[in-house]
Amino acid sequence: MSAPIVTGALAIAFGLFTGVARFVAPESALFSKLEPMKARFGAVGGTTLHVMAYTIMPLGFGVVQVLQGMAEGTP
């Protein structure tokens, strides 16, 4: 298994974990940076930025890495 596939799988796992944790335990210590972001950018802006940074971007990065790793393995 190539490094991009492993990196991508870990990023996807992180993105899925934070996405699920956001609904299961929204007051968790995992989201300690959410309140400062809300204070700085407003409730909607802070939440949007937090979701983008900790859920959407890792998922997108992970998918790209896995696809790149799969393409490298193709003869």
DSSP file (Angstrom, degrees, kcal/mol; ACC not computed):
  #  RESIDUE AA STRUCTURE BP1 BP2  ACC     N-H-->O    O-->H-N    N-H-->O    O-->H-N    TCO  KAPPA ALPHA  PHI   PSI    X-CA   Y-CA   Z-CA
    1    1 A M              0   0    0      0, 0.0     2,-0.1     0, 0.0    68,-0.0   0.000 360.0 360.0 360.0 132.7    0.0    0.0    0.0
    2    2 A S     >  -     0   0    0      1,-0.1     4,-1.9    67,-0.1     3,-0.3  -0.354 360.0-111.8 -83.0 161.4    1.5    3.3   -1.0
    3    3 A A  H  > S+     0   0    0      1,-0.2     4,-3.0     2,-0.2     5,-0.3   0.877 114.2  55.5 -60.4 -42.1    1.9    6.4    1.2
    4    4 A P  H  > S+     0   0    0      0, 0.0     4,-2.6     0, 0.0    -1,-0.2   0.881 107.7  50.1 -61.4 -34.7   -0.7    8.5   -0.5
    5    5 A I  H  > S+     0   0    0     -3,-0.3     4,-2.6     2,-0.2    -2,-0.2   0.923 113.2  45.3 -68.2 -42.6   -3.3    5.8    0.1
    6    6 A V  H  X S+     0   0    0     -4,-1.9     4,-2.3     2,-0.2     5,-0.2   0.937 115.2  47.4 -64.9 -46.4   -2.5    5.6    3.8
    7    7 A T  H  X S+     0   0    0     -4,-3.0     4,-2.3     1,-0.2    -2,-0.2   0.919 114.0  48.0 -60.3 -44.4   -2.4    9.3    4.2
    8    8 A G  H  X S+     0   0    0     -4,-2.6     4,-2.6    -5,-0.3    -1,-0.2   0.901 110.0  51.3 -64.0 -42.0   -5.7    9.7    2.4
    9    9 A A  H  X S+     0   0    0     -4,-2.6     4,-2.4     1,-0.2    -1,-0.2   0.903 111.0  48.7 -63.3 -40.6   -7.3    6.9    4.4
   10   10 A L  H  X S+     0   0    0     -4,-2.3     4,-2.4     2,-0.2    -2,-0.2   0.903 111.7  49.2 -65.2 -41.1   -6.2    8.6    7.6
   11   11 A A  H  X S+     0   0    0     -4,-2.3     4,-2.5     2,-0.2    -2,-0.2   0.906 111.8  48.7 -65.1 -41.2   -7.5   12.0    6.4
   12   12 A I  H  X S+     0   0    0     -4,-2.6     4,-2.7     2,-0.2     5,-0.2   0.919 111.1  50.6 -63.7 -43.1  -10.9   10.5    5.5
   13   13 A A  H  X S+     0   0    0     -4,-2.4     4,-2.6     2,-0.2    -2,-0.2   0.909 111.4  48.4 -61.1 -42.3  -11.1    8.7    8.8
   14   14 A F  H  X S+     0   0    0     -4,-2.4     4,-2.7     2,-0.2     5,-0.2   0.929 112.2  48.5 -63.7 -45.7  -10.4   12.0   10.6
   15   15 A G  H  X S+     0   0    0     -4,-2.5     4,-2.0     1,-0.2    -2,-0.2   0.903 114.0  45.9 -62.2 -42.3  -13.0   13.9    8.6
   16   16 A L  H  X S+     0   0    0     -4,-2.7     4,-2.6     2,-0.2     5,-0.2   0.908 112.2  52.1 -66.4 -41.5  -15.6   11.3    9.2
   17   17 A F  H  X S+     0   0    0     -4,-2.6     4,-2.9    -5,-0.2    -2,-0.2   0.936 112.3  43.9 -60.5 -48.0  -14.8   11.1   12.9
   18   18 A T  H  X S+     0   0    0     -4,-2.7     4,-1.7    36,-0.2    -1,-0.2   0.869 112.9  53.1 -67.9 -34.4  -15.1   14.9   13.3
   19   19 A G  H  X S+     0   0    0     -4,-2.0     4,-0.6    -5,-0.2    -2,-0.2   0.923 114.6  40.2 -64.8 -43.8  -18.3   14.9   11.3
   20   20 A V  H >X S+     0   0    0     -4,-2.6     4,-2.3     1,-0.2     3,-1.1   0.917 113.7  53.7 -70.1 -43.7  -19.9   12.2   13.4
   21   21 A A  H 3X S+     0   0    0     -4,-2.9     4,-2.4     1,-0.3     7,-0.2   0.815  98.1  65.8 -61.7 -30.6  -18.6   13.7   16.7
   22   22 A R  H 3< S+     0   0    0     -4,-1.7    -1,-0.3    -5,-0.2    -2,-0.2   0.837 112.8  32.5 -60.4 -32.8  -20.1   17.1   15.8
   23   23 A F  H << S+     0   0    0     -3,-1.1    -2,-0.2    -4,-0.6    -1,-0.2   0.809 123.0  45.1 -92.9 -34.4  -23.6   15.5   16.0
   24   24 A V  H  < S+     0   0    0     -4,-2.3    -3,-0.2     1,-0.2    -2,-0.2   0.920 134.0   8.6 -77.4 -45.1  -22.9   12.9   18.8
   25   25 A A    ><  +     0   0    0     -4,-2.4     3,-1.8    -5,-0.2    -1,-0.2  -0.569  66.3 164.6-137.8  71.0  -21.0   15.1   21.2
   26   26 A P  T 3  S+     0   0    0      0, 0.0    -1,-0.1     0, 0.0    -4,-0.1   0.717  79.1  54.5 -65.6 -19.9  -21.0   18.7   20.1
   27   27 A E  T 3  S+     0   0    0      3,-0.0    -5,-0.1     2,-0.0    -2,-0.0   0.262  84.0 128.1 -94.9  12.1  -19.8   20.0   23.5
   28   28 A S  S X  S-     0   0    0     -3,-1.8     3,-1.5    -7,-0.2    -3,-0.0  -0.190  75.4-113.6 -66.5 158.5  -16.8   17.7   23.4
   29   29 A A  G >  S+     0   0    0      1,-0.3     3,-1.4     2,-0.1     4,-0.1   0.655 109.1  80.7 -65.6 -15.2  -13.2   19.0   24.0
   30   30 A L  G 3  S+     0   0    0      1,-0.3     3,-0.3    -5,-0.2    -1,-0.3   0.807  92.3  49.4 -58.2 -28.7  -12.6   18.1   20.4
   31   31 A F  G X>  +     0   0    0     -3,-1.5     3,-1.2     1,-0.2     4,-0.6  -0.133  68.5 126.7-106.5  36.8  -14.3   21.3   19.4
   32   32 A S  T <4 S+     0   0    0     -3,-1.4    -1,-0.2     1,-0.3     3,-0.2   0.749  73.9  54.1 -66.4 -23.4  -12.3   23.6   21.8
   33   33 A K  T 3> S+     0   0    0     -3,-0.3     4,-1.6     1,-0.2    -1,-0.3   0.569  90.2  78.6 -86.7  -8.5  -11.4   25.9   18.9
   34   34 A L  H <> S+     0   0    0     -3,-1.2     4,-2.5     2,-0.2     5,-0.2   0.931  89.9  50.8 -67.1 -45.8  -15.0   26.3   17.8
   35   35 A E  H  X S+     0   0    0     -4,-0.6     4,-2.5     1,-0.2     5,-0.2   0.922 110.3  48.4 -62.2 -45.6  -16.0   28.9   20.4
   36   36 A P  H  > S+     0   0    0      0, 0.0     4,-1.9     0, 0.0    -1,-0.2   0.886 112.3  50.7 -61.0 -35.1  -13.0   31.2   19.7
   37   37 A M  H  X S+     0   0    0     -4,-1.6     4,-3.0     2,-0.2     5,-0.3   0.903 110.5  48.8 -66.7 -40.0  -13.8   31.0   16.0
   38   38 A K  H  X S+     0   0    0     -4,-2.5     4,-1.8     1,-0.2     8,-0.2   0.897 110.8  51.0 -64.6 -39.6  -17.4   31.9   16.7
   39   39 A A  H  < S+     0   0    0     -4,-2.5    -1,-0.2    -5,-0.2    -2,-0.2   0.876 118.0  38.2 -65.0 -36.9  -16.3   34.8   18.8
   40   40 A R  H  < S+     0   0    0     -4,-1.9    -2,-0.2    -5,-0.2    -1,-0.2   0.895 131.8  22.7 -82.5 -41.1  -14.0   36.1   16.1
   41   41 A F  H  < S-     0   0    0     -4,-3.0     4,-0.5     1,-0.3    -3,-0.2   0.385 111.7-103.0-110.3   2.4  -16.1   35.4   12.9
   42   42 A G     X  -     0   0    0     -4,-1.8     4,-2.8    -5,-0.3     5,-0.3  -0.117  44.6 -71.0  90.8 164.7  -19.7   35.2   14.3
   43   43 A A  H  > S+     0   0    0      2,-0.2     4,-1.9     1,-0.2     5,-0.2   0.932 132.3  37.1 -61.5 -49.0  -21.8   32.2   15.0
   44   44 A V  H  > S+     0   0    0      2,-0.2     4,-2.6     1,-0.2     5,-0.2   0.939 120.5  45.9 -71.4 -46.7  -22.4   31.3   11.4
   45   45 A G  H  > S+     0   0    0     -4,-0.5     4,-2.6     2,-0.2     5,-0.2   0.909 114.5  47.5 -63.4 -43.3  -19.0   32.2   10.0
   46   46 A G  H  X S+     0   0    0     -4,-2.8     4,-2.3     2,-0.2    -1,-0.2   0.910 114.2  46.1 -65.4 -43.0  -17.1   30.5   12.8
   47   47 A T  H  X S+     0   0    0     -4,-1.9     4,-2.7    -5,-0.3     5,-0.2   0.920 113.6  49.5 -65.9 -43.0  -19.1   27.3   12.5
   48   48 A T  H  X S+     0   0    0     -4,-2.6     4,-2.5     1,-0.2    -2,-0.2   0.932 112.7  46.8 -61.1 -46.7  -18.8   27.3    8.7
   49   49 A L  H  X S+     0   0    0     -4,-2.6     4,-2.6     1,-0.2    -1,-0.2   0.902 112.8  50.1 -62.1 -41.6  -15.0   27.8    8.9
   50   50 A H  H  X S+     0   0    0     -4,-2.3     4,-2.4     2,-0.2     5,-0.3   0.918 111.8  47.0 -64.8 -44.4  -14.7   25.1   11.6
   51   51 A V  H  X>S+     0   0    0     -4,-2.7     5,-2.1     1,-0.2     4,-1.9   0.915 114.2  48.4 -63.9 -42.9  -16.7   22.6    9.6
   52   52 A M  I  <>S+     0   0    0     -4,-2.5     5,-2.8    -5,-0.2    -2,-0.2   0.936 116.4  42.4 -61.2 -46.3  -14.7   23.4    6.4
   53   53 A A  I  <5S+     0   0    0     -4,-2.6    -2,-0.2    -5,-0.2    -1,-0.2   0.852 126.0  29.3 -72.5 -35.8  -11.3   23.1    8.2
   54   54 A Y  I  <5S+     0   0    0     -4,-2.4   -36,-0.2    -5,-0.2    -1,-0.2   0.539 134.4  16.7-108.4  -7.4  -11.9   20.0   10.3
   55   55 A T  I  X5S+     0   0    0     -4,-1.9     4,-1.7    -5,-0.3    -3,-0.2   0.647 123.7  39.3-126.6 -58.0  -14.4   18.0    8.2
   56   56 A I  I  ><S+     0   0    0     -5,-2.1     4,-2.7     2,-0.2     5,-0.2   0.940 115.9  48.0 -67.9 -49.4  -14.8   19.0    4.6
   57   57 A M  H  ><S+     0   0    0     -5,-2.8     4,-3.0    -6,-0.3     5,-0.3   0.919 111.8  48.8 -63.7 -44.2  -11.1   19.7    3.8
   58   58 A P  H  > S+     0   0    0      0, 0.0     4,-2.5     0, 0.0    -1,-0.2   0.905 112.7  49.7 -61.7 -37.6   -9.8   16.5    5.3
   59   59 A L  H  X S+     0   0    0     -4,-1.7     4,-2.3     2,-0.2    -2,-0.2   0.944 114.2  44.2 -64.0 -46.5  -12.4   14.5    3.4
   60   60 A G  H  X S+     0   0    0     -4,-2.7     4,-2.3     2,-0.2     5,-0.2   0.924 114.9  48.3 -62.9 -45.5  -11.5   16.2    0.1
   61   61 A F  H  X S+     0   0    0     -4,-3.0     4,-2.5    -5,-0.2    -1,-0.2   0.910 111.5  51.4 -60.5 -42.7   -7.8   15.9    0.7
   62   62 A G  H  X S+     0   0    0     -4,-2.5     4,-2.6    -5,-0.3     5,-0.2   0.912 109.3  48.7 -62.8 -44.0   -8.2   12.2    1.6
   63   63 A V  H  X S+     0   0    0     -4,-2.3     4,-2.5     2,-0.2     5,-0.2   0.926 112.3  48.7 -62.7 -44.5  -10.2   11.4   -1.5
   64   64 A V  H  X S+     0   0    0     -4,-2.3     4,-2.5     1,-0.2    -2,-0.2   0.920 112.6  48.6 -61.7 -43.7   -7.6   13.1   -3.7
   65   65 A Q  H  X S+     0   0    0     -4,-2.5     4,-2.7     2,-0.2    -2,-0.2   0.921 111.8  48.2 -64.0 -44.4   -4.8   11.3   -2.0
   66   66 A V  H  X S+     0   0    0     -4,-2.6     4,-2.4     2,-0.2    -2,-0.2   0.931 113.4  47.5 -63.0 -45.0   -6.4    7.9   -2.3
   67   67 A L  H  X S+     0   0    0     -4,-2.5     4,-2.2    -5,-0.2    -1,-0.2   0.897 112.4  50.0 -63.1 -39.5   -7.2    8.5   -6.0
   68   68 A Q  H  X S+     0   0    0     -4,-2.5     4,-2.1    -5,-0.2    -2,-0.2   0.919 111.1  49.1 -64.4 -42.9   -3.6    9.7   -6.6
   69   69 A G  H  X S+     0   0    0     -4,-2.7     4,-1.2     1,-0.2    -2,-0.2   0.876 111.5  49.3 -64.0 -37.6   -2.3    6.6   -4.9
   70   70 A M  H  X S+     0   0    0     -4,-2.4     4,-0.5     1,-0.2    -1,-0.2   0.879 109.7  51.5 -68.9 -37.4   -4.5    4.3   -6.9
   71   71 A A  H >< S+     0   0    0     -4,-2.2     3,-0.8     1,-0.2    -2,-0.2   0.866 106.9  53.7 -67.4 -35.7   -3.5    6.0  -10.1
   72   72 A E  H 3< S+     0   0    0     -4,-2.1    -1,-0.2     1,-0.2    -2,-0.2   0.827 106.6  53.1 -66.9 -30.5    0.2    5.5   -9.3
   73   73 A G  H 3< S+     0   0    0     -4,-1.2    -1,-0.2    -5,-0.2    -2,-0.2   0.585  86.8  99.1 -81.6  -9.8   -0.4    1.8   -8.8
   74   74 A T    <<        0   0    0     -3,-0.8    -3,-0.0    -4,-0.5    -4,-0.0  -0.641 360.0 360.0 -80.2 129.3   -2.0    1.4  -12.2
   75   75 A P              0   0    0      0, 0.0    -1,-0.1     0, 0.0    -3,-0.1   0.502 360.0 360.0 -70.3 360.0    0.4    0.0  -14.8
